[in-house]
């Protein structure tokens, strides 16, 4: 009997130790002190209909990691000399998968999560990161509702849907002298938030919306019915609140109809795939950051390495991925040495970047972004040569 009790006691002890070890691993703050390594997690859509965004986000993050490690790692602070390690997770642009990825990252050995591009994925993942006390540096998701959740563990590098929509409506009336507009939006968080804020702003300034149609990304490929409806109303400008696949197909179908209406879209249309699908870029305009200049010194390594590896200049998703790592590094250098202190230091940073001349954040976690500008689609395409 004593032998049996001894065996049972031993098994219980082993189980307890195993459980404790597993819990310690699950709540590890991402710092490997033995090997002097800091673990970061990236996440975005690397496959699926939004795969171009996520792959470039991943590539930008990888280039920044390589650059920092080659220079000797973290330059100052308690973790001076530590190097960075990046594990990247593919959420396929699917909110359900993004939630699953967030659970994996949160229970893993990571100090922060960097990503994603799709707003619906960010909205699915951010409550989980908040619950686990893990910082999330949002790279390229625009939905205003991301920060409106009131979480203290996230910051966003790019513009909000409200700022983009307000700018596009104001400039439709001002710069383009439009009195009437048509809107085509995708039925995802990104497109519907742009549409909502645009409709509100148009009403406020007296710009008439003559048609307002919604399409389903990844499903709709023939847009003739909504385009004919818009064409029949003869708007001064057609606003596209969609991403690059649908935007490119719509632009091409508009020109096949011999309709030379001005097309105007957000910076989601700056992805190379849009230019490929659209073909004729005449009379197409896109919003973007006024400060975006790939010739400035802060962009030198990103441009050189990205061009060498992938044969093109880095698109916006790569730029924000790269900058996210740079922001994370300064947070670490300022004393963000575990999950709690990393979150506490999130809004204390001032980091020069490629996508913004200086990343600074307000209490909500919004970046104090520079003004937007309007450029032709052809200008954006030429920037990527």
N, C-alpha and C positions, 0 to 999 in steps of 0.2 A: 504493500500500500504506500509506504514511504517513497519507494522507487517511482511509483506512478505519480505521486504528488510532486516529486522532484522534477520529473519530465514535464508535467503540466506547468509548473512554475517557470521552468526554463523556456517553454514555448511561449508563455504569456510575456516573459521578459523580452524575448526576441521580437515578438509581435509589437510590443510597446516601443522598443527601440526602432524597429522598422517604420512604425507609424510616425514616430517623432522625427526620424530622418526624412521621411517623405514630406512631412509638414514643413520642415525646415527648408527643404528644396523648393516647395511650392511658394513659400513666403520670402524666399531669398531676394534681396534688394538689387541684384544684378551686378554686384561687385565681387569679383574673384580676386581676393587679396593674395592668395598664394601665387597666382600667375600674373598679378597686376593687370587684370583685364576688366573692362566695363562692358556689360552686355546690353545692347540696344535691339529692339524689335521693330522692323518695318512691316507695314501691311498695306496692300492695295490690290487692285484687279490686274493680275498678270496674264490671265487667260479670260476667254469670254469676249463679249461684244465691246468691252471697255479696256481690253488688254493693252492697247498702246499706251494709255495713261499710266497704268500700273507698272509696266515694264520700264518706262522712262523714269518714274518716281524711284524705283528700285536702283536703276543705273546711277541716278544722281546721288542717292545716298551712298552707294558703294564707292563712287569716286571721292566723295568727301571723306569717307572712312580711310581710304587708301592714302589720301593726301595728309591727313592728320597723323596717322601712324608713321608715315615716312618721315615726318618732321619731328618725331620723337614722342608722339602721343600728347596727353594732356599737358599743357604748358605751365600751369600754375595751380595753386590750391592744394588741399590735403591729398588729392589723388594725382599729383604731378608725376609724370612719367608713365602713368597707366596708358595702355592702348585700348582701342575700341574694337568690339566684335559685333557684327550685324547678322541677325537671323531675319530672313524676310518671308512673310506669309502671304499666300495668294488667297484673297477672299472672293475672286471671280466676279466681282462687281455685284454680288448677291448679298442683300442685307442679312439673310439667315446665316449664310456662311461667315459673314463679317462678325456676327455675334459669336459664333463658334470660335473663330480665330481670336477674338478678344478674350474669351475664357481661357484659351490655351496660353496666350501671352501673359495674361494677368496671373495665372498660376505658375508661370515659368520664372526663370532667373533673369529678369529684365528690369532695368531702372526706368525705362520709358518706352512708349510706343510712338512711332512716327508714321503718319498717314491719316487717311487715304485721300483719293480723288473724289469718289462718288459720295454725294451728300447723304443719300439713303443709307449707305454703308456706315458712314460716320455716325448717323443718328441711331443706328442699331448697336454700334460698338461703344460709344461714349458712356452710356449709363453703366455698362459693365466695368469699364476702366475706373469710373468714379466709385463704384461699389467696392472695388478691390484696392483703391488708393494708389492707382498707377497713373502717372502723367501721360497725356496724349498731346503731342505737337501735331496739329492738323496741317497737313501740307497743302492741299489744293481743293478742299471741299468748301463751297461757297454758302451753303444754306444758313440763313440768319438764325434759324431755330437751334443750331448746334450750340451756340453760346447762350442763347436765350434760356437754355435749360438751367442755367445758374450754377454749373459745376465749377469748382475752383481748381480742378486738376488739368485744365486744357487751355491751350493758346492756339490761335489760328494765324497762319502766315499771309493768307491772301484775302481778297475782297469778299464782302458779303453779297448775297443775292439782292438785298435791298439797295446797296450802294450802286451795284451794276445796273439794276432795273431803273432806278431814279436817273442815273446818268444817261442811259439810252433813251429814255422818254424825253428828258430835257433837251438832249442834243437832236433828237428827231424833229422837235419843234424849232429849236434854235439854229443849229448848224445846217440841217437839211430842209428847213423851211416847210415842214410837213404840216398839213391840216388834218389829214386822215391817215390812219395806220391800220394794217392787218397784223394779227399775231398768230403764230403757230408755235405751240409749246408741247413738250413731251410730258406724259403723265407720270413723272417721277418727281421726287422732292425738289430737285434742282430746277426743272422746268416750271413746275407749278408755283414755286416761290417767286421766281422771276416774273411769271405771269401775274400773280397776285399784286406784287409791288408795282408792276408796270401799269396795271389797270387802275390802281389807286392814284398813282402819280398823273396818269393821263386825265383822269377825272378832275384832279386838283388844278391842272394848268389849262384845261379846256381843249385837249387833243382828242379828236373823235376816233374811237375804235370801231371800224366798220365790219370786220370779221374777227372771230376769236375761235380758233380750232385747236384741238388736242390730238396728238398722235401717240402711238405706243412704240417706244424704242425696242428694236430687236424683233419686232413683229410686222409693223407696217413698212412696206417698201414702195407701194404705189400711192403717191400723194396727189393724184390728178383731181380727185373730187374736192379736197380742201383748197387746192391751188386755183381751180376753176371758180370756186365760190369767191375767193379773194379777188381774182382777176376781174370778175364781173362787177365788183364794187369799186375797182380802179383806185386803190389806196396810193398815197404818195410814197409810202415806204412799207416794206414787209419785214417785221421783226421775227427772228428765229430764236426761240428759247429752247434750244436743243443742243445735243453734243455732236461730235464730229461725223459719225456715221450718217445719221439722219440729216444733219445739216448739209453734208456733201451731196446726198441723193436729192434733197429738195432743191438745192441750187441748180443741179444739172437738169432736173425736170422743169424748173421754171424757164430755163433758157430754151429747152426743147419746145416749149409752148410759144416761143417768140415773144415772150413777155420781158421787157427790159426794165422791170421795176427795180428800185434800189433795195438790196438785201442788207440787213444789218443784224449782226449777232454778237454774242459775248465772247470772252477769250477762250471758251471751250472749243471754238472753231479754229484755233491756231495749231491744232495737232496736224502733222503732215498728212494724215489720212484724209482730212477734209479737203485739202487742195487736190489730192489725187482723185477723189470721188467727184468733186465739183467740176473740174476741167476748166471751163471758161470762168475767170475770176473778175471779169468786168463788172463794175458797179456793185461790188460786194465790199462791205466795210465791217471791221471788227474792233471791239474795244480792247484795250490792253493798258498795262502800267506805263505811266509817263516816264518812269525812271529806268525802264528796261534797256540796258545797253551792254551787249555782250563784249564790247571792246574795252570796258573799264577793267582796271587791274584786279579787282576782286573776283572777276569772272575768268581770269586767265587760265587757271589750272582746269576748271570745269570744261571750258571750251576746248582746250587742247586735248584733254583726255577723252572727252565724249566724241569729238570729231575723229580722233585716231581710232577709237574702238568701234564706232557705229557709223562713221561716214557722213554725219550731218551735225549741224549745230544743235545744242540741247534745247528741246521744247520746254514749255512752262512747267510741265509736271516734273521734268528732270531738274529744273532750276529750283523749284520749291523743295524737292527731295534733298538736294544738295544743301540748300540753306537750312533745312530743318536740323541736319546734323551739326552745322556750325552753331546754331542756336543752342542745341543740347550741350555742346562742348562748353559754351560760356556759362551755362547754368551749373555744370559740374565744377568748373573752375571757381565759381563764386560760392561753392560750398554745398552743392546738391549732390551729396555723397550716398544717399539712400533714397528710397521712394518718398518719404515724408519731406525731407529737406529739399529734394528736387522740386516737388510741388510748391514748397514755400518760396523757392527762388524763381519760379517761372516768370513772374512779371517784373523782375528786377533787372532784366538784361537790356543792353543796347548793343545790337550786333549788326555791323555792316553786311549787306548781302547783295546777291545778284538780282533777285526779284524785287528788292526794296533797298533804297540807299541806307536805311537804318531800321532794323526791326526793333520796335518798342511796343508794349502791350498795355491796354487799359485794364481796369478792374474786371471787366467781363472776359478778358483774354483775347480781345480783338486787336489786331495789329493796327498801328497808326499809319495806314497805307497812304502813299502819295496819290495825287489825283490821277484819274483815268484819262485816256486820250482816245482819239479815233484814228485808225490807220486803214488803208485799203488792204484787202486780202492779199493782193499781189505784193504789197510791201512786206507783210508778214511772211509770205512764202520766200521772198528774196532774202530775208533775214536768216533763213535756215539753209541757205546754200553755202 
